[in-house]
């Protein structure tokens, strides 16, 4: 299972850090990639970032590059998404997902290649 946390209501320009704890014991995380996605009502789900667990390779969507940072903590089986300089258009439900064998290519893998999804956490950026 994957469990997200850290969402909330913030003002534009502020920061949030989302966490994704991977508790599924069958996972050999070294073989997995973790993606963070954003779902806005009425729009398609968008992948905002990806990390290859083994080496830490990362990829970002252009819309969040230089403002969001994805990272992982081996000891805690946790992936983080640090979101800085938040804008109102960042509002949405954020999901993490795990994909087996999604080796880094420099591009964000399509969401249908991810195997397991969390329940999501709401992020609202509003003044």
DAVEN-V709121 format. One record per pair of residues at least 6 apart in sequence whose ideal C-beta (glycine too) atoms are under 8 Angstrom apart, sorted by sequence separation. I is the first residue (numbers start at 1). J is the second residue. D is the distance in whole Angstrom. If there is no record, write none. Layout:
I/J/D
I/J/D
This chain:
10/16/6
39/45/5
40/46/8
51/57/7
52/58/8
72/78/7
73/79/8
22/29/6
38/45/7
39/46/8
51/58/5
72/79/5
73/80/7
83/90/7
102/109/5
8/16/6
37/45/5
38/46/5
50/58/7
60/68/6
71/79/7
72/80/7
7/16/7
37/46/6
49/58/7
50/59/5
70/79/7
71/80/5
6/16/6
37/47/5
38/48/5
49/59/7
50/60/8
60/70/8
70/80/7
99/109/6
6/17/5
7/18/6
36/47/7
37/48/7
49/60/5
69/80/8
70/81/5
71/82/7
102/113/6
6/18/4
22/34/7
35/47/5
36/48/5
48/60/7
49/61/7
58/70/5
69/81/7
70/82/8
102/114/8
5/18/7
6/19/5
36/49/5
48/61/5
68/81/6
69/82/4
81/94/7
4/18/6
5/19/5
20/34/6
35/49/7
36/50/8
47/61/6
68/82/7
97/111/7
99/113/5
4/19/7
35/50/5
46/61/7
48/63/7
49/64/7
56/71/8
68/83/5
69/84/8
81/96/8
99/114/4
100/115/6
4/20/5
5/21/8
20/36/7
34/50/7
35/51/8
48/64/5
56/72/7
67/83/7
68/84/7
98/114/6
99/115/6
3/20/7
33/50/6
34/51/5
46/63/8
67/84/5
79/96/6
97/114/4
98/115/6
2/20/6
3/21/5
18/36/7
33/51/7
67/85/5
97/115/8
98/116/5
2/21/7
33/52/5
34/53/6
49/68/6
51/70/5
53/72/6
64/83/8
67/86/8
97/116/6
2/22/6
3/23/7
33/53/7
48/68/6
50/70/7
51/71/7
97/117/5
1/22/8
2/23/8
32/53/5
49/70/4
51/72/6
96/117/8
97/118/7
1/23/5
2/24/7
31/53/8
95/117/6
96/118/5
1/24/5
30/53/6
31/54/7
95/118/6
29/53/5
30/54/5
95/119/8
95/120/5
63/89/8
64/90/8
94/120/6
93/120/4
94/121/5
51/79/6
93/121/7
94/122/8
93/122/5
94/123/6
92/122/8
93/123/8
92/123/6
49/81/6
91/123/6
48/81/8
90/123/6
91/124/5
36/70/6
91/125/5
90/125/5
91/126/7
34/70/8
89/125/8
86/123/8
88/125/5
34/72/7
87/125/6
88/126/6
86/125/5
88/127/8
83/123/7
36/79/8
29/74/8
34/79/5
36/81/5
59/104/7
48/94/8
57/104/4
59/106/6
61/108/6
29/77/7
59/107/7
55/104/7
59/108/5
45/95/8
52/102/7
40/91/7
41/92/8
52/103/6
38/90/7
40/92/4
50/102/8
52/104/5
39/92/5
23/77/7
38/92/4
39/93/5
50/104/8
21/76/7
22/77/5
38/93/7
39/94/8
21/77/6
22/78/7
38/94/6
39/95/7
21/78/5
22/79/7
37/94/7
38/95/8
20/78/6
36/94/6
37/95/5
50/108/5
19/78/6
20/79/4
36/95/7
37/96/8
49/108/8
50/109/7
19/79/7
20/80/8
36/96/6
37/97/6
19/80/6
20/81/8
35/96/7
47/108/5
18/80/7
34/96/6
35/97/5
47/109/7
17/80/6
18/81/4
34/97/7
47/110/8
17/81/7
34/98/6
35/99/7
47/111/6
17/82/5
18/83/7
33/98/7
34/99/8
17/83/7
32/98/5
33/99/5
45/111/6
15/82/7
16/83/5
32/99/6
35/102/8
15/83/6
32/100/6
15/84/5
31/100/6
32/101/8
33/102/4
15/85/8
16/86/7
31/101/6
32/102/7
33/103/7
15/86/7
27/98/7
33/104/8
13/85/6
14/86/6
13/86/7
35/108/7
12/86/6
24/98/8
35/109/7
37/111/6
12/87/6
10/86/6
12/88/6
18/94/6
20/96/3
22/98/7
33/109/7
35/111/7
18/96/8
35/114/6
39/120/7
38/123/8
7/93/8
7/94/6
4/94/6
4/95/7
4/96/5
24/116/7
2/96/5
2/97/7
2/98/6
20/118/6
18/121/6
18/123/7
16/123/6
14/125/8
10/123/8
12/125/6
2/116/6
4/118/5
7/121/3
8/122/8
10/124/7
11/125/7
12/126/8
1/116/7
2/117/7
3/118/6
4/119/7
6/121/6
7/122/5
8/123/7
9/124/5
10/125/6
11/126/7
12/127/6
2/118/4
3/119/7
4/120/6
5/121/6
7/123/5
8/124/7
9/125/8
11/127/5
1/118/8
4/121/4
7/124/8
9/126/7
